[in-house]
Amino acid sequence: MTGETTVRTAVRIHGRSSQRKALRALLDALPHHGGHLLVAGEPGLGRTTLLRWAARSFRAGPVLHLGPGPDGGAHVTVEQLLDTLRAASAAAPVLVCADDAHLWDAPARTALDRAVRRLSTADRVGLLLSVASDRAVAPEFARLPVVHLDPLAPSGAAALLDDATDGVAAPAVREQLLAEAEGNPALLVALVRRLSPAELRGHRPLPRPLADAAALAEVAGGAPSGPSAHARDLLLTVAAAGRAEEGSDVDAGLVHDALRHLRPEPGSGPHAEPGPGPRAEPGDGPRAEPVPEHLVLAGDRLRFRSPLVRRTVHATAAPERRRAVHRALAEVLETGGHRLTGLLHRSWSLGGPEPAPASADRLAAVADRLAAVAADGAVPASHRLRATAYARSAELTADGARRAERYTAAAEQALLAGRPDRARPLLAAARDSAAPAAVRGRAEWVRGVTELRDGPVGDAHQSLLLAASLLAADAPADAAAAALAAADAAWAAGDLPACLATLAPEPPHRPENPAPGSDGPADARGAAAHPAAVVHDHRVGMRALLEGRLDRAGAPLGQVVERGRTEDRPQTLLRSAAAALLLGDVDAARSGGARALAAARQLGSDTLVPQALEYLAYAELRAGRHPQARTHAEEGLCTALRTGQRNTAAHHRAVLALAASIEEEPDVVARHVTAALDTARRHGLAQAATLAQWAAARADLGRGRPYDAADRLGLLVLPGPARGHFAVWRLAVPCFVEAAVLAGRHEDARAVLTDFADWAAFGADPQAAAQLARCHALLAPGEHADALYRRALDRHDEAGGDFERARTALLYGKWLRRRRRPREARGRLGTALAGFERCGAGVWAAQARDELRALGAAPQGTGTGAPARLGLLTPQQLRIVRHVAEGATNREVALALGVSTRTVDYHLRKVFAALGVRSRLELARMVGEAEQDHEVQGARKTRRVGSYEKTGAEH
């Protein structure tokens, strides 16, 4: 028996801001009109907690709690229930809470539904229900607007764990608890409660399994069971098959065949095979039973509605029946040629991790076969499946060194599958001081790469250095690759001395190929996927570049770029794209990034996809193609968050902030900057922080706030301890010079131009030479500025890039207007406006229009203004747009126009595509501009008519 940890009872709500916002909107509206909300989520996600929070937060009137029993009031007549609710809301609005409404019987649900239908918004009754989503929503509740509860994000789950334990959990224990809970707050708290203080602090081993049948059943509200033996076997077979499946659903045909092995038809043997006729699916046939309510049958796939219920069904089943189901699945899969999956189920059918002596040899043989098949690259399998196979092999391995090696291989595969949350506990299980240095080095390598993508990069740097040291004797090529990854970590942290020290010259012996002996595929660690020569050349070139020796950097980095033109391995292609960016070869960087993306997708390396998109986004930014950079970064952000790579997500947010900074979206810039800086500050990401701060300053400059921009950028580019990332701050110098000149800080602007001139001469930034000429023009006296602006424009023509050229043309046009050269100014400003419109730089285009208006030469309408664009819409779409611009939700628009919500959704998608807007805020802004233009035109017409009438009267 283990002791229990006392869990704090007053635990805050974590990770539910959007749900609480929806509930708060309902509560705030009740003094004026009634409303309804349905809170849905699987057991343990906090439905009851949210309802209690809403009840405590409501202060405008009484709160009524309805339950399914006679005392709860749900079994009264509809009239009685209506009278009660209307009487309660006569003097003040009333909130009605009904928790676990899915447990009500049909008459109670019907009575409540009818009462709600007969209530009007004037009754000021708010109905807040909660239902479990592990079964279908009852039809009586299907029409209510729904607030969905999803599992907590890693950050929310971690905050909840720290809150529940006062932060005393050991790091390894913390990682295992978070992975085992899978974002379910109630399960996380139940697991903590199960541990003794010694186990929580890591002084004693954790119980196995960590989430046992009792803990799962407690959170799920009991062990789900079907109405018949067949239904119970169906539930268990789907649950068992899901342990090895890549996703949340399984092949219905596989389940059916396994059930036939489990329950042979009369007259067949215990291992009878399916006949040659068509395969019947669960739920088919006149005598077949319906699919249990906890399952969903979609085409030929079966899945549980709730992952927690799936785990509970499997854990609470009788051990013998569970093993029999795995045995049946193994027989079907092995017969069908699915070696790895079949072997996994075979291992689960034989027993647990501590077998009896009589079967120890058999289990050891299965463990060896599992590891061998998982390592066979010719066997088709996902990284997630290989991770599961390696982990199961490790569980069945008695030898400590081999067990540590297999747990490490499992962590490698989990990382490639985009599951760092799974990799960390596997690495904790791989710790074994008796393991060889090479095995411990591989574990540190995987740990370092995990932290590099989703943790403090300073910790990643140290782990990768340790990995290089441990691998040096037995695997020097792997050691060199680990050292290069350590340099990547120092680069991300902005630690130039550490980066240079890590890139120190290698030992003389450098094998051309990675050392053999890995259980996993060649790209498992993310470094052995490319030749040692690539690692060496990248290392030499990167160090020379950081030392300012471009003559020595070009050749080795160029070799890395060239190898990327013929490679098809994603890691080598990513190195090629990185080398191209260092050299300023934007086209090669785009090509390498695009090929790396395709290769990563083809191999199913989910963890590499957001990195390839990151290089693509940076390449597009360097080329001045902000819309393309935004497209790549939006996808990269989604995939990075899905695969648990918060550091990579921070870089994508920085790119999105930079892309939005040239558009008319200050709120979008602020949102991405805040999110990027939040991760950057906690994980030491100097590069992402510098880019995000530059984006905020560029947005200020574009909106005509040079003082704010100069203050922000001064911290990044002026010498001092707060200076930005060593490889990024120079990119922000042109913005700082412009802001500083406008703010009257000419000396500060001149102070940074020497360094920027060196950067421009370096040749790694194709725009730098033109930007340098523009900066000199801003600071030059009148007799020299004209020639400098012209030189800058000539350089822009050589480098390309609409945005930077348009910025120079805008500044030149402003200078010409101040010099009273209106015809020349008109030409430059018109060119600037066209360039800004071409690249979507709306906020800068507005500056060009203002300058043209100041010249008395406002640009003619081209049919792309707000009124003209709105004129492209149908009358129905215009009605919907006007309601949305006033702040109405889709449901409110549907009610106002007497159409369905689906119709509103359809028309809005068409509207967004036709107008080229991305948000409801942009749409509202466009409508406002159109109405303002209409008022101006109306006023002008009125003045013309008044003038005509006056003239006519005089005549």
C-alpha positions, 0 to 999 in steps of 0.5 A: 500500500502506498500513502497518499499525498494531500492535495490542496482543495482550493485549486484555481481553474487553469486553461479555461479562459475562453470557456469562462469568457463564454459563460461570463457573456451569458451572465452579463447579458441576463439582466437584459435578456435570457440565454442558454449554454451547454457545457460539454466535455469528457469526464474529468475535464471540469464541467462541474467546476465551471458551473460552480464558478458561474454560480459563484460569479453570478450576483444579479439574482438567485441561482437555482440548481436542477437535478434529475430526481423529484427533489430537484424539480425536473419531474414537475409538469412543464407549467409548474416549471415555467411558473417557478422560473418566471416567478423567480425571474420577476424581480431579478434575473435568475441563473438555472444550473443543471449539472450532468444533465446526460444522467436525466431520464427522458421525461425529465429532459423533455420537460426541461426542453419544453419549458426552455422552448416556451421561455422568451428572452424577456423572461431573463432566465439563463440556463446553464447545463453540463453533459458528458461527451463520452456519449451522444448528446441527447436530442433535447439538448442538441439545439443549445449553443455548446461550449466544448471542454478539451484536455488542458494544454501542457502549460495549463496542466503544468500550472494545475500540477504545481498548484496542487502540489505546491511545486514539490514534485520531482522533475521526472515525476512531474513529467510522468504525471503530466504525460499519464494524465493527458490533459485531464485535470481530474485524472491529474489530481487523482494521480497526485493523490495516489502518490506518497510524499516520498514518491512525489519527490522522487525518493521512491519508485512510482507505482506501475501502472501509474494510472491504474484501473481504480484511478481511471474508474474514479474519474470516468464515473465507473467502468463503462459496460455494454448491455450484453456480452457482445457489446462488452467484448466490442468495447474491450476490443476497440480499446485494446486495438487503440493501444497500438493504432496511430490515431484515436480510431481503429479499423472496424474490419479488424475489430470484427475479425478479432471478435470472430476469433474471440467468439467463434461462430457455432461449429467453428474452431477456436481459431477459425478464420473468416470465410470468403464472403463479404465482411460484416461490420459491427452494427450491420445485419438484421440480428446485429446489435447497435454500436454501444453509445460510447463508440462512434462508427464512421465509415469503416472506422470505430472510435471511442467518444472519450479517450479516458473511457477507452483507457478505463474500459481496457484497464478495468477489464478482467486480466484474462479477458484482456489478454484473450482480446490482445491474442485475438488481435495478434492472430488477425494482424499477423495473418494479415502481414502486420508484423509490428502491430501483431507482435505488440498485441502478442506481447500484451497477451503474454503478461505484464512487465514482471513475468513469472520465471517460467515465461521469462525466456519467452517474454525476453525473446518477444522483447528482442523481436519487438526491438528488432522489428521496430528498428527495421526500416523496411517495416512500414510503421509510424514513429508513434508505433515504433515508440510504443514498440520500443517502450514495450520491449524495454518493459520486458527487458531485464538487463538494465543497459539494454532496457535503457537503450530501448527506452532511449530509442522509444523517446527518439521515436516519440520525439519524431512523432511530435510527442515531446510529452511522451519522450520526457517520461521515457527518458526518465525511465532510461536513466541507468548509471550502469549503462554504457557511455554511448547509451547515456550519450544518446539519451542526453542527445534526445533530451537536449533536442527535446528541450531545444524545441520545447524547454529552456535552451540553456538546459538544452545546450548543456545536455547536448554538450554532455551528449557530445562528451559521452559519445566522443569515444564510441561514436565520434560522428554522432558526437560532432552532430550533438555538438552542432546541435549544442551550437544551435541551442547557444544560437537560439539563446543569443550566447555568442561566446558559448556558440563560438566555444561549442563550434571550436575545431574538431579533433583530427579524426572525422569519419565520413559516416555515422557510427553504426549500432543504433536500434532505431532508423537513421534519422531517429536522433535527427543528426545521423540522418546526414553525412558527417561531412555536412556536420563538419562543413556547417560547423566550420562555416558557421564559426567563420561567419560568427568570427566575421571571416566571410572568405572562410565561411563561404566555401564550407557553407556553400558545400552544405547548400550544394549537398541539399540540392541532391539530398532527400533526407529532411535533416540534411535539407534543413541544414542546407536551408540554414546554411543558405540563410547564413549566406543570404542565398534566399532562393536556395533557402526557400528551395531547401526549406520546401524540399525539407517540408516535403521530405518530412511529410513523406516520412511522417516526421511530424516534429520536423514539419514546423521546423521546415516551415520556420525556415521557409517563413524566414526565407520569405521574410528576408526576400520581403514576401510577407504574405507568403511568410505569413502563410508558412508561419500560420501553418507552422504555428499550428503544427508546432503547437500540435506537436508540443514545440513551444519554442518553435511556435514562438519563432512562428509567432515572431514571424507572424508579428513581423508580417502583420506589422506592415498591415493594418492589424495592430491587435494581431501584432500585439497578440503574437508579440505577447505570446512570442515574448512569453515563451522567449523570456521563460525559455531564453529565446533571444532570437525570437524575442528580438524579432518580436520586439522588432515587429512591435516597433515596426508596427509603431513606425508604420502607424506614425509613432516614431518616438515609441518605435525609436524607444523600442528599437534603441534597446535592440540596436544600441550598444549595451547589455539589452542589445538584441540577438547578435545575428538579428539586431542588425536587421532592425537598424534601418527601422531604428534609423528612420524612427530616430531621425523622425524623433530627432535622435540623429546622433543615435542613428549615426552611432549604429551605421558603422556596424550596419555598413560592415553588415551590408558589406558582408553580403549576407542580406540582399537588402542591406546595401539599399537600406544603408544608402537610404539610412545615409540619405535620411541623415544627409544634408539636402545637397547629398540626399537626392543622390543617395535616395536614387542610389538606394532605389538602384540597389533595390532594383538589383536586390528585388523586394517590393516592401523595402523599395516602396519604403525608400520611395515613400521616404524619397517622396516625402523629402521631395514634397518638403523640398517643394518638388511636387511633380517628382514627389507625386511620381515617387509617392505613387510608386510607393503606394503601388508597391505597398498595395502589391505586397499587402502593406496596408498601414504603409500604403495609408502613409503614401495616400496621406502624402499624396493628399497633402500634395492635392493629388489623392489617388484615383479610385481603382475599384478596390476601395471599401465601397467598391469591394462591398459592391461585389456582394449580393444583397443577402451577403450585404445584410449579413455583413452589416449585422456582423459589423455591428457585433452580432454572432452568427446565431444572432444574425441567423435569428434576425434574418430568419435563416439557419446558422449554416447559411450564415456560415456559408455566406461569411466564408464567401464574403471573407474570400471575396473581400480578402479579409481575415477577421470580423474586425477587418470586416467591421473596419471595412464597413465603417470605411465604406459608410464614412466614404458614403457620408463624405460623398453625401456631404459633398453632394449636398454642398453642390446642390446647395451651391446650385440652388443659391446660384439659381436664386441669384440669377 
